[in-house]
Amino acid sequence: MPLAIISGTHWGDEGKGKIVDFISQKANMVIRAQGGSNAGHTVVVDTKKYVFHLIPSGILHPNIKCILGDGMVIDPADLLQEIQFLRENGWEDSLQRLFISEKAHLVMPYHRLFDQLQESFRQNSRIGTTGRGIGPAYEDKVSRWGIRAVDLFNMDSLKAKLQLVLNYKNILLEKVFEKPPLSFEKIFEQFENYSEQLKPYIVHVLPIIHDALATNQNIIIEGAQGTMLDLDHGTYPYVTSSHPVAAGSLLGAGLGPLSDIQSIGICKAYTSRVGEGPFPTECLDHTGEALRERGGEYGSTTGRPRRCGWLDGVVLKYAVQINALTSLVITKLDVLGGFSKIYFCTHYRIGNRISSELPIQPYDWKIAQPVYQELEGWESDISNIQYYNDLPRATRDYIEFIEDFIEIPVAILSVGQDRKSTIVRKEIF
């Protein structure tokens, strides 16, 4: 079955946007499965940069259907901004191929407010969220306060739901956070306007997806964030509010446990993390600064500088297991050019023991120290190389060391931002 799931192997920002765009050249459909505008997927085509927070990264290819799936939480204001961006940049026709699942939940104005208030309340225990309202939107989904895309079709129903939710939220704002109540009239008027603009895109997406499956079309499920930010399987509580692992992608796309799936992990040649939480291989010296500056490691959603360090193989091997990865894509390989030595974390030292497994106890995460394998670096610029065998021997040694360590093939290498700066060792479709 021509179905490929794209998952990040670490803490997000692995370059999934570029890889989805690249693989989409041979795809018929791209489904975004979870998350919301807390994701920032960057695509560079002919030196022009496109950043998508909600719209699937395959939108810049003709004839590809792009679906915002059941598992997403969608901020209408952010989505309409992206739609307008596509119009202004000559991609008006692509909007005819954009579909929003009627089951997707909406991020409401009070979600953003509560996101910021909750982070402030945590003080020194803050999570480091983007402040986009994603966590509170998923919280309302689970608590059955959620408002979904389908609710934009019936203003009377939306009015009743919104009034009930605001009655509850305003009590919390006034009594708990000592903040003024929100205006029902203002929010309802906002969403009446959103309804008129978004209704053409909101459909029952399941028949569209299953028709593509039945006719053996090439389908990509685009995950956001990364494995270590998964609500169940990540570094809890420093995680996102959805399931960025491969199984979560199936759920968020409305699919069951299908067979013959390609599960593709996206991994940077080094590791980065945004926000709070454990990061054993973080380099707090000039190495971390060099990786950040060379790699342009600043959040495409928040602009925050990312924490950077050497590639964490313990996390990578865990991601291979938890996502049942069949192949790996390594991005930003060019960033390592110029380092005389490269370090790869094979184990953690936790107290007086060496472990190849992720810590279970939160305290163990705090004290875990990386055990590194030293490898030769390379001095040359590899960003214009198109074939694997033309890479420096040290670069190939690094790739082949990773393959041996995780026991799955490295299918694709990204050696630059542009779509063309990609080396294919194994075709996905």
C-alpha positions in Angstrom: 0.0 0.0 0.0 1.5 3.4 -1.0 1.1 5.1 2.4 4.0 6.9 4.1 3.8 8.3 7.6 6.3 11.1 8.4 7.3 11.4 12.1 9.9 13.5 13.9 12.4 11.4 15.9 13.3 13.9 18.6 11.7 17.1 19.9 10.4 18.5 16.6 12.0 20.9 14.2 13.7 18.0 12.3 12.9 19.4 8.9 9.6 17.5 8.2 8.2 20.3 6.0 11.0 20.1 3.5 10.9 16.3 3.3 7.1 16.2 2.9 7.4 18.8 0.1 10.2 16.7 -1.5 8.4 13.4 -1.3 5.1 15.0 -2.4 6.6 15.2 -5.9 5.4 11.6 -6.3 2.3 11.8 -4.0 -1.4 12.3 -4.7 -2.5 13.3 -1.2 -1.0 14.8 2.0 -2.9 14.6 5.3 -1.9 16.6 8.3 -2.8 14.4 11.3 -2.4 16.4 14.6 -1.3 19.5 16.3 -2.2 23.1 15.2 -0.4 26.3 14.6 2.2 25.4 17.2 3.9 23.7 14.3 6.1 25.5 11.7 7.0 23.6 8.6 9.4 25.4 6.3 9.6 24.8 2.5 12.1 26.5 0.2 11.5 26.4 -3.5 13.8 28.2 -5.9 15.2 30.3 -2.9 11.7 31.4 -1.9 10.7 30.5 1.7 7.2 29.3 2.6 6.3 28.6 6.3 3.1 26.6 6.9 1.7 26.2 10.4 -1.6 24.4 9.4 -1.7 23.7 5.7 0.1 20.5 4.7 3.6 21.0 3.2 2.5 19.3 -0.1 0.3 22.2 -1.1 3.0 23.6 -3.4 2.7 20.7 -5.9 0.0 20.6 -8.6 -2.9 18.1 -8.3 -2.2 17.1 -4.7 -5.1 17.0 -2.4 -4.2 18.4 1.1 -6.3 17.6 4.1 -6.4 19.1 7.6 -7.3 15.9 9.5 -9.6 14.9 12.3 -6.9 15.1 14.9 -5.9 18.7 14.3 -6.9 21.8 16.3 -7.3 24.7 13.9 -7.1 28.4 14.7 -9.4 30.0 12.0 -7.5 33.3 12.1 -4.1 31.5 11.4 -5.6 29.3 8.7 -7.1 32.3 6.9 -3.8 34.1 7.1 -2.1 31.1 5.4 -4.8 30.9 2.7 -4.3 34.6 2.0 -0.6 34.1 1.8 -1.1 31.4 -0.9 -3.4 33.7 -2.8 -0.9 36.6 -2.7 2.0 34.4 -3.9 0.3 33.0 -7.0 -1.1 29.7 -5.5 -4.8 30.5 -5.7 -5.5 27.3 -7.7 -4.0 25.2 -4.9 -6.9 26.2 -2.6 -9.3 24.1 -4.7 -7.4 21.1 -3.4 -7.6 22.1 0.3 -10.0 20.2 2.6 -10.7 20.6 6.3 -12.1 17.6 8.2 -15.5 18.4 9.7 -14.3 16.7 12.9 -11.3 18.9 13.5 -11.6 21.1 16.6 -11.2 24.9 16.5 -8.8 26.9 18.6 -10.9 29.7 20.2 -9.7 33.1 21.5 -10.1 31.9 25.1 -7.8 29.0 24.4 -4.9 31.4 23.7 -5.7 33.4 26.8 -5.8 30.3 29.1 -2.6 29.0 27.5 -0.8 32.1 28.6 -2.5 32.3 32.0 -1.6 28.7 32.8 2.0 29.1 31.8 2.2 32.2 34.0 0.6 30.2 36.9 3.2 27.5 36.6 6.0 30.0 37.2 9.3 28.1 37.5 7.6 24.9 36.4 6.4 26.3 33.0 6.3 23.9 30.1 7.5 26.4 27.4 4.4 26.3 25.2 4.1 28.4 22.1 1.1 30.3 23.7 -1.0 29.5 20.6 -3.8 27.8 22.7 -3.1 24.3 21.5 -3.1 22.6 25.0 -6.3 24.3 26.2 -8.0 23.4 22.8 -7.1 19.7 23.3 -8.2 20.0 26.9 -11.6 21.2 25.9 -11.8 18.4 23.3 -11.3 15.8 26.0 -13.6 17.6 28.4 -16.3 17.8 25.7 -16.4 21.6 25.7 -14.9 21.6 22.2 -16.2 23.5 19.1 -15.5 21.7 15.8 -15.3 22.8 12.2 -18.7 21.3 11.5 -20.3 23.7 14.0 -19.6 26.5 11.6 -22.5 25.3 9.5 -25.2 26.0 12.0 -25.1 29.4 13.7 -27.9 28.7 16.1 -26.1 25.6 17.3 -22.8 27.5 17.5 -24.4 30.3 19.5 -25.8 27.9 22.1 -22.5 26.0 22.4 -20.4 29.2 22.6 -22.7 30.7 25.2 -22.4 27.6 27.5 -18.7 27.4 27.2 -18.2 31.1 27.8 -20.4 31.0 30.9 -18.0 28.4 32.3 -14.7 30.0 31.1 -15.7 33.5 32.4 -16.3 32.1 35.9 -12.7 30.7 35.8 -11.3 34.0 34.4 -13.0 36.1 37.1 -12.8 33.8 40.2 -9.5 31.9 39.6 -7.4 34.3 37.5 -9.0 37.6 38.5 -9.3 38.6 34.9 -12.3 40.4 33.2 -14.8 38.2 31.3 -14.7 37.7 27.6 -17.5 39.1 25.4 -19.8 36.6 23.9 -21.0 39.0 21.2 -17.5 39.8 20.0 -16.4 36.2 19.7 -19.6 35.1 18.0 -19.4 37.9 15.5 -15.8 36.8 14.8 -16.8 33.2 14.1 -19.8 34.2 12.0 -17.2 35.8 9.7 -14.9 32.8 9.9 -17.9 30.5 9.0 -18.5 32.3 5.7 -14.9 32.1 4.7 -14.1 28.5 5.8 -17.3 26.6 5.0 -16.2 26.0 1.3 -13.2 24.0 2.6 -15.0 21.9 5.4 -16.1 18.5 4.1 -16.6 14.9 5.2 -13.0 13.8 4.4 -13.2 10.1 5.1 -14.7 9.2 1.6 -11.9 11.3 -0.1 -9.2 9.4 1.9 -10.6 6.0 1.4 -11.2 6.6 -2.3 -7.4 7.4 -2.6 -6.6 4.2 -0.7 -8.9 2.1 -2.9 -7.3 3.4 -6.0 -3.7 2.9 -4.8 -2.8 6.6 -4.8 0.3 7.7 -3.0 -0.6 9.2 0.4 1.6 11.0 2.9 0.5 11.6 6.5 2.4 14.6 7.8 3.1 14.6 11.5 3.9 17.7 13.5 6.3 18.1 16.5 8.3 15.0 17.3 8.3 11.6 19.2 9.7 13.0 22.4 6.9 15.6 22.5 4.2 12.8 22.4 1.7 13.1 25.3 2.2 9.5 26.3 5.7 8.6 24.9 7.6 11.8 25.3 9.4 13.6 28.2 6.3 14.2 30.1 5.2 16.8 31.3 7.4 18.7 28.8 5.4 17.5 25.8 2.7 18.7 23.4 -1.0 17.9 23.8 -1.3 15.4 20.9 0.3 12.2 19.6 3.1 13.0 17.1 4.1 9.3 16.9 3.2 7.1 13.8 0.2 5.5 15.6 -1.2 8.9 16.4 -0.9 9.9 12.7 -3.1 7.0 11.7 -5.7 8.0 14.4 -5.6 11.7 13.4 -6.0 10.9 9.7 -9.0 8.6 10.4 -7.3 5.4 9.5 -7.0 2.0 11.2 -4.1 -0.4 11.5 -3.3 -0.8 7.9 -0.6 -3.1 6.6 2.4 -2.3 4.3 2.9 1.2 5.7 6.2 3.0 5.3 7.0 4.6 8.6 9.6 7.3 7.9 11.5 9.1 10.7 12.9 12.5 10.1 16.1 13.2 12.1 18.5 16.2 12.1 22.2 15.4 11.8 22.4 16.9 15.3 19.7 17.5 18.0 17.7 20.6 19.0 14.9 21.4 21.4 12.6 24.4 22.0 11.1 25.1 25.4 11.7 23.5 28.7 12.5 19.9 29.6 15.4 17.4 29.6 18.0 17.4 26.8 21.0 15.2 27.7 23.2 16.1 24.7 22.6 19.8 24.8 25.9 21.8 24.3 26.0 24.9 26.5 29.3 26.0 25.0 30.5 27.4 21.6 29.5 24.1 20.0 25.8 24.7 20.7 26.1 28.3 19.6 27.8 27.2 16.3 25.1 24.6 15.6 22.4 27.2 16.3 23.9 29.8 14.0 24.9 27.5 11.2 21.6 25.7 11.2 19.4 28.8 11.6 18.0 27.2 14.7 15.3 29.7 15.6 11.6 28.7 15.9 9.6 29.3 12.7 6.5 29.6 14.9 7.9 31.6 17.9 11.3 32.9 16.8 12.8 31.5 20.0 16.4 30.3 19.8 16.6 26.5 19.9 18.8 24.6 22.3 21.3 22.6 20.3 23.6 19.6 20.8 25.0 16.4 19.3 22.8 13.7 17.9 21.1 11.7 20.6 21.2 8.0 19.5 19.4 6.8 22.6 16.4 8.9 21.7 16.8 7.9 18.0 16.7 4.2 18.7 13.7 4.7 20.9 11.9 6.6 18.1 12.7 3.7 15.7 11.0 1.3 18.1 8.0 3.5 19.1 7.2 4.5 15.5 8.1 1.1 13.9 10.3 3.1 11.5 11.2 1.4 8.2 13.6 4.1 7.1 15.2 7.3 8.2 15.8 10.7 6.6 18.6 12.8 7.9 18.3 16.6 7.4 20.7 19.5 7.8 23.7 17.3 7.2 25.6 20.3 5.7 25.5 22.1 9.1 28.1 19.7 10.4 30.6 20.7 7.8 33.6 22.4 9.4 33.6 20.3 12.6 36.9 18.4 12.9 35.2 15.9 15.2 31.6 14.8 15.5 30.0 13.2 18.5 27.1 10.7 18.6 25.5 9.7 21.9 25.2 5.9 22.2 24.3 5.6 25.9 23.5 7.6 29.0 25.5 7.6 32.2 22.9 7.8 35.0 24.7 7.9 38.4 27.1 5.0 38.4 25.4 3.0 35.7 25.5 3.1 31.9 22.1 2.7 30.1 21.0 2.3 26.5 17.4 3.0 27.5 15.5 6.2 28.1 15.1 7.1 31.8 11.8 6.3 33.4 12.2 8.4 36.6 12.1 12.2 36.0 15.1 12.6 38.4 17.1 10.3 36.1 16.4 12.6 33.2 18.0 15.4 35.2 21.2 13.6 35.9 21.6 11.7 32.6 24.9 12.4 30.9 25.7 11.4 27.3 28.2 8.8 26.5 29.7 9.7 23.1 31.2 7.9 20.2 33.7 10.2 18.5 33.8 10.2 14.7 35.9 12.1 12.1 34.3 15.3 10.8 34.7 17.0 7.4 35.8 20.4 6.5 34.2 20.8 3.0 30.9 22.3 2.0 28.6 19.5 0.9 25.5 21.6 0.1 25.9 21.3 -3.7 26.6 17.6 -3.8 23.8 15.5 -5.5 25.1 11.9 -5.3 25.9 9.9 -2.2 29.2 8.6 -3.4 30.4 12.1 -4.0 30.1 13.0 -0.3 33.4 13.0 1.7 34.3 9.7 3.2 33.8 11.0 6.7 30.3 12.1 5.9 29.4 8.6 4.5 31.1 7.0 7.6 28.8 9.1 9.8 25.7 8.0 7.9 26.7 4.4 7.8 27.5 4.4 11.5 23.9 5.7 12.2 22.5 3.0 10.0 24.4 0.3 11.8 23.3 1.7 15.2 19.6 1.9 14.5 19.4 -1.1 12.1 17.3 0.6 9.4 18.4 2.3 6.2 18.9 6.0 5.7 16.8 6.7 2.6 17.2 10.4 2.1 19.8 13.1 3.0 19.1 16.8 3.0 22.2 18.9 2.5 20.5 22.3 2.2 17.3 24.2 2.5 16.1 24.1 -1.1 14.1 21.3 -2.5 16.9 20.5 -4.9 19.5 20.0 -2.1 18.5 16.4 -1.5 20.2 13.1 -2.0 18.0 10.1 -2.5 19.5 6.7 -1.6 16.1 4.8 -1.6 12.9 6.0 -3.2 9.8 6.3 -1.0 7.3 6.0 -3.8 
